[in-house]
Structure formats: C-alpha cells, structure tokens
C-alpha cells in the first residue's frame, strides 16, 4: 500500500524548467537555489515569493535592483507580473541610511497604477553584507484585466 501511494505521488508530479507541479494544485518554483525552500510557491491563483536577497551588489541600490530583477523572473515563471502584486515586505539592514535609495529604485520598478500593500522595516539580515530583502505575493489572473 505504501509503495502504491508513492507511485501515485510520483505520477502526479511533473518537473519542467525548474517548476514542480503537483496534482494538489501547488506549484513550486526553483527548489534548487537553496536547500531550505522554494523560491516561489503558487496555490489558488496566488504566487508567494520567498524573501529575495542579492549577494552581488555592494550597496542598497544595486541589491534592490538585482532583487527586483529576480522577482520579475519568478513572477514570470509563476504566470503573473508586478502589476498583480498584492503585498510586499521589505527589510533593510539600516533603514535610516538606505530607505531613500531603496525607495527610489522601488518607485522606478513598481507598476504605478497597481501598487501593493507594503511594509518596510529595519532588520538584522542573515549575513553581514546583505542590506535589503524583499518578499512579495501576487495574484495570478485568468483574464487580462486582473
């Protein structure tokens, strides 16, 4: 019985271009970048993107730009885009120093007609060189109007 249950799960799972689709309606995107999480998960027409960081940028501006590029890619893989953002959470290592710079980059990037609910806070991030982390959720709309 146990082995037949495993066969059903394996048969109901497909992996294509780094996206794992499971018949339960949950789609997991990029489970290989980090061993601890998926970079995004889609369920019930909502895309949940994990907190994104950047290790290449030397300042908050570069890190924010690189992170938002990653988010664009993940949204695309999920079948949505930044015009469908619902929420955004942003963590800054030093909010006093980096809020203005991060916010300028954010305002260039965000869809002006479809801004999400957003929170920004200061946090001690996972590694000393990280200055910014961004997590978003987005709707996946069947129609073109959203």
C-alpha positions in Angstrom: 0.0 0.0 0.0 2.8 2.4 0.9 4.6 1.9 -2.4 1.4 2.4 -4.4 0.8 5.7 -2.6 4.4 6.8 -3.5 3.8 5.8 -7.1 0.6 8.0 -7.2 2.5 11.0 -5.9 5.4 10.5 -8.3 2.9 10.0 -11.2 1.1 13.2 -10.2 4.3 15.3 -10.1 6.0 16.8 -13.1 9.1 19.0 -13.2 9.6 21.3 -16.1 12.1 24.2 -16.3 12.7 24.1 -12.6 9.0 24.3 -11.8 7.5 21.4 -9.9 3.7 20.9 -10.5 1.8 18.7 -8.1 -1.7 17.5 -8.8 -2.7 19.0 -5.4 -2.8 22.4 -7.2 0.5 23.5 -5.6 3.2 24.7 -8.0 6.8 25.0 -6.5 9.3 27.2 -8.4 13.0 26.8 -8.1 13.7 24.4 -5.2 17.4 24.1 -6.1 18.8 27.6 -5.3 18.6 27.0 -1.6 18.1 23.6 0.1 15.7 25.0 2.6 12.9 26.5 0.5 11.2 27.1 -2.9 11.9 30.5 -4.3 8.1 30.7 -5.1 5.0 28.7 -4.5 1.7 29.1 -6.3 -1.6 27.9 -4.8 -5.2 29.0 -5.5 -4.1 31.7 -8.0 -1.7 33.4 -5.6 2.1 33.4 -6.0 4.1 33.6 -2.8 7.7 34.6 -3.4 10.2 33.9 -0.7 12.3 36.7 0.7 14.8 37.6 -2.1 18.3 38.7 -1.4 21.3 39.7 -3.5 24.9 38.9 -2.7 26.5 40.7 -5.7 25.5 44.3 -5.2 27.8 46.4 -3.0 25.1 48.9 -1.9 21.4 49.1 -1.3 20.7 50.5 -4.8 22.4 47.6 -6.6 21.0 45.0 -4.2 17.5 46.4 -4.6 17.8 46.4 -8.5 19.1 42.9 -8.5 16.4 41.6 -6.2 13.6 43.2 -8.2 15.0 41.6 -11.3 14.9 38.2 -9.6 11.3 38.9 -8.5 10.3 39.8 -12.1 11.8 36.4 -13.2 9.9 34.5 -10.5 6.7 36.3 -11.2 7.0 35.4 -14.9 7.7 31.7 -14.1 4.5 31.7 -12.0 2.5 33.2 -14.8 2.0 36.7 -13.4 3.8 40.1 -13.2 4.3 43.1 -10.9 1.0 44.7 -12.0 -0.7 41.9 -10.0 1.3 42.4 -6.7 -0.9 42.2 -3.6 1.7 42.6 -0.8 5.4 43.5 -0.4 7.5 43.2 2.7 10.9 44.9 2.7 13.6 44.5 5.2 16.6 46.9 5.4 19.7 46.4 7.4 19.9 50.2 8.1 16.6 51.9 7.4 17.9 55.4 8.2 20.7 55.1 5.7 19.1 53.0 2.9 15.4 53.8 2.9 15.5 56.7 0.4 17.8 54.8 -2.0 15.8 51.6 -1.9 12.5 53.6 -2.3 13.8 55.4 -5.4 14.6 52.0 -7.1 11.3 50.6 -5.9 9.3 53.6 -7.4 11.1 53.1 -10.7 10.2 49.4 -10.7 6.7 49.2 -9.2 3.6 49.4 -11.5 2.4 53.0 -10.9 -1.2 52.0 -11.4 -1.1 48.8 -9.2 0.9 49.4 -6.1 0.7 46.6 -3.5 0.2 46.9 0.2 3.7 47.3 1.6 5.6 47.3 4.8 9.3 48.3 5.3 11.2 47.7 8.4 14.8 47.5 9.7 16.2 44.1 10.4 19.4 42.3 11.2 19.6 40.3 8.0 21.1 36.8 7.6 24.6 37.8 6.5 26.6 41.0 7.3 26.8 42.1 3.6 23.1 41.9 3.0 21.4 45.3 3.0 18.0 44.5 1.5 15.5 41.6 1.4 12.1 41.7 -0.4 9.2 39.3 -0.3 6.1 39.7 -2.4 2.8 38.0 -3.1 0.9 38.4 -6.4 -2.4 37.3 -7.9 -2.5 35.1 -11.0 -5.5 36.3 -13.0 -7.2 34.2 -15.7 -8.4 37.3 -17.5 -6.3 40.1 -18.9 -8.0 42.7 -16.7 -6.7 41.3 -13.4 
